[in-house]
Amino acid sequence: MTPKQSNKMNNYLKTYFLLFILFYAVIFYFRINNVEEVTRIIIPLFVFMIFLFVLFTNNIMNRHNILLYFIFLFILIGDGIINWSEYKQLSIIPFSLTHICLAIYYILDIQFVKKDFIFLMPVLAFSALLFFKVHADIQGNLLLAVFIIYLNILNFMLWRALCYLRSNSKGLKTLFVLLGSLLFFFTDVSVCLYSIYKQESLIAIIWILYPPALLLLSLMNIQQSKNKYLFLR
């Protein structure tokens, strides 16, 4: 990449970070104050901005990067359902697909080996403790089944993210995958807890965790993007 191209890319990134900070502050303020007239518009716009960033900065010559487009498209659909539909519970479908696609992307990026089961143990231990803590408070067998299925989908995604710890590459991508996936995992755990207990404090936790999770995951291929930045092609 030439110095001119590098400066141009840095300007794109600065703009992206600035927009992220502005959206983050505005969304957090209006969401925790339940001003839905604003959040129902600005949250989908925020996710759409991230989707466009991923769309234009990932090299489709690496075919499994196409999964990233679907990952952020499903996130956009999920947030659209939450903010624009009366059937908010249906958002679990696109968000489930998001986590499944993330896990598949991680598998394609860091192929499975037997020692990966080591990283599954802490994930299952946490989820087992969570399940035994909350299962008695879940109303109805259907909701309990949905909780179990969704928790295992989250486990699958986080497990595959943790497998980057044994990767030979310890660069920015590993850091962004690990932090982004952890934040995304605990975001959705907090969403599940909110759906059970309706505690308002969980809304603040969700919106502390969720935007940085999306930012980090959108940047996971930033080094690759520097090598072949699609805006400059």
N, C-alpha and C positions, 0 to 999 in steps of 0.2 A: 504494500500500500504506500503510495506517495505521501509526502508531508501534507500536500493540499487535501488529499482524500482523508488522511488521518484527522486533520483539523475539522473537515466537514463532518466526519463521523462524531467527533467529540462534541460538536455543536448540536447534533441530533440528540446525543445522550444527555447533554446539559438541559436541553428543552424537555426531554422525557422526564428527567428527574424533577425539574421545576414543576411541570404539570402534575406529576405524582404527588409532590408535597402539597400543592394547592388543593388537589382533589381530596387527599387524605385528611387535611385539616377541616375542610368544609363538610365532607361526609361524616367525619367523626362527630363534629359539633351537632349537626342536624339530626344524625341518627340517634345519638343518645338522648336527644331532646324530643324524639318521636315526631319530627316535622316531616311527615310522609309526602307532603306536596312537593318538597324539594328532593328528598332522597330517592323517590321513585323515578326521578328523571336523571339525577346526577350519578347515581350508582351504576346504572347501565351505561352511561356515557363514559365513566371511568373504566369500566371493564372493556368497553369497545375500544378505547384508546390503547389499552394493553394488548388487546387482540391485534390491532393494526401494527403495533410495534413488533410483535412476534411474526406477523405475516410478512413484514418487509425486511426483517433482519435475520431470517433463517435460511440457510442454504439447502434448497430442495434436492440438490445433487446427492446429499445424504438422505436416502429415501425415508428412513424412519423419522426424520425431522417433520415429515408431513403430519405425523401424529400430534406434534405440538400445535398445529393449526386446529385440529379437532379438539384437543384439550381445552384451548382457550375459547373455542367456539361453544363447547358445552358449558363452560363457565358463564359465558355471555348469555346463553339460553337459560341457564339456571337462575341467574340474577334477574333476567327479564321476567321469568315466571313469578319469582318472589315479589317483584315490584309492580307488575302489571296484571297479574292474574288473580282471580278469586281463589284458585286452587293452588295455593302456595306449596302444599305438600307434594305436588307433582315435581317440584324442583329436585327432589331426591333422585329422579331418573337421570337427568343430565349430569348432576354432580357425581352420581355413582359411575357413570361412563367416563367422567373426567378422571377419577382416581384409577379406574381400570386402565385407561389409556396411558396415564402417567406410569403405572407399574409396568405395562408392556414396553413403553419407551425405555424405561430403566433396564429392563431385561435385554432389549436389543442393544443397548449401549454398553452394559456390563453383563455379559452372559453368566448364566447360572453355573455355580460350582457347588460341590457338596458342603464346603465349609460355610456357605451362606446361611445354613440353618442356625449357626451361632447367633446371627443377627436377628433371627426370628424369636429367640427366647425372651428377650426383654420386652418386645412388642406384645407377645402373647401374655406375658406376666402382667403388664399394665392393663391390658384389655380384660383379662380375667378379674382383676381387682375392681375395675370399673363396673363390669357386669354385675358382680355380686353386691356391689354397693347400691346400684340403681334399679336392678330388675324388679324388685318388689314394688317400686313406685310407678312402673309403667302400666298403664291401664289397657288391658285387653291383650289377648294372645296374638292378634294380628300386628299390633304395634310392637310387641315384644319380638316377633319374628323379623319385622322390618329392622328393628334396632340391631339384632344379632347379625343379620345379613350385611347391613351397612357398616357395622363395626369391623367385620371381617374384610370387607372391601378396603376400608381405611388401613387395616393391618397389612394387607397385601401391598398396598402402595408404599407405606412407610418402611416395611421390611426391605423392599427392593431398593429404596433410597439409601437405607443404612448399608447396603452392600457396597456402596461407593467407598466405604471406609477401607476396604481391602483392595481397591483399585490401585494400579500403579501410578495413576495420575492423581496428584493431590493439589491441583490448581484451583482456580476460581470456580470452575464448573462443579467440582465436588463440594466446595463450600456452599455454593448457591443451591445445589440439589438438596443437601442435608438440611440447611436452615429453612429453605422454602418448604420442603416437605414436612418438616417438624411443625412449622407454623400452620401449614394447611391442615395437617392432622389434628392439631389441638383446636384450630378454628372449628372444624366440623364436630369434634367432641363437645365443644362448648355449645354449638347449635343443638346437638342432641340433648344436652343437659337442659338447655333453655326450653326445648319442646316438652320436657318432662316436668320441670320445676317452675318455669315462668319467672325466674328471678331476673330483675332488671339489670343487676350488676353483670350478668353474663353478656348482655348486649355490648357493654363497653369492652369486655374481654374479646368478644368476637371481632369488633372493629379496631382493636389494637393489633390483633394478630393477622387478620385477613388481608388487608392491603399490602403489608410487607411480604406476605407469603406469595402473592401474585407477582409483585415486583421482582423478588429473587428468582422465582421460577421463569419469569420472562427473560431474565438475564443469563440463564444457565448456559447458553451457547454464545455468550458475548465474545469470547476469544475467537471462536470460529467466524463470527460476524465480522471481526476486525480483519480477518484474512480474506473474506469475500462478502463485502457489505452490499446488500441488494439494492439499496438506494443509489449506489454508485455504478451499477452495472449498465 
